[in-house]
Amino acid sequence: MKAIFIAAGYGSRLKSETIDIPKPLVDINGHSILERQVSLFQKNGIDDIVIIVGPEKNKFNLKDVRYVHDVDFDKHEQLGSLMTAKSEINNDVIILFADILFDENILNQILESNADISIGLDLDWEKSYLERTDNPSSEADKILIKNNDIIKISKNIISHNADEKIGEFLGLLKLSNTGSKIFNEKYEKLLVSHSGKFHDAKSFCNAKLLDFLQELLESNEKLTPIPVKGKWCEIDTPLDLQRARKLFV
């Protein structure tokens, strides 16, 4: 099992916290976001860890991990950044954002999935936004579910029918060997063929991981929702950071 962290963002919404360091290195009660998550993976026997870095790459100094430098970090979005490590997407692999924290319970729920493409989501997500007043719920990456099947993935899901549920994407997914092949093959096809708007993004170059997952869904690939129970948070804003420091002591 391998883990790939997407850690090439600026983190500008955290203001003074990220003037001198990349967001994944922001301190959470004595340990950086990234250090906490890498330690969690290593504790659970996942030692093959790849970190995709962008600006200020020399600030990253965790040991027993491998780094991939996204030299074009300012020219594309999440998806393009992830695919700078395309050769690492093989066999069983977990892909995640480097600005999220989650506990061991959530990791174990993801690891237990045998599906080819497993998507971590939180069905109880709206409560957290009561504390995140500087990060509106309209900005959440949403997943629409019906009869335990994912039917839409988009930031722009607003309402749903009585037999449907909306969850928030954690920024955490697991691919099997087959899932990794599907992921890479679809990306390669889009890279040479797609032009114009791409789902929620204005172009394929500006695509986030969420947009690519919706593309897989529309290509009739099976995406398996993993509704998680446990402690987790995304860290985008100062109030997010306050919340993370309360949750993860």
FENPE-V730809 format. One record per run of one state. SS is the DSSP state (H for helix, E for strand, L for the rest). FROM is the first residue (numbers start at 1). LEN is the number of residues. Records with the same first field share a line. If there is no record, write none. Layout:
SS=FROM-LEN  FROM-LEN
This chain:
L=1-1  8-4  19-4  26-1  29-2  44-4  54-3  60-6  70-8  89-4  98-2  103-1  112-5  123-2  131-6  140-2  147-2  155-9  176-1  194-4  199-2  202-2  207-2  219-5  228-4  235-3  248-2
E=2-6  27-2  31-2  48-6  66-4  93-5  100-3  117-6  142-5  149-6  164-12  198-1  201-1  224-4  232-3
H=12-7  23-3  33-11  57-3  78-11  104-8  125-6  137-3  177-17  204-3  209-10  238-10
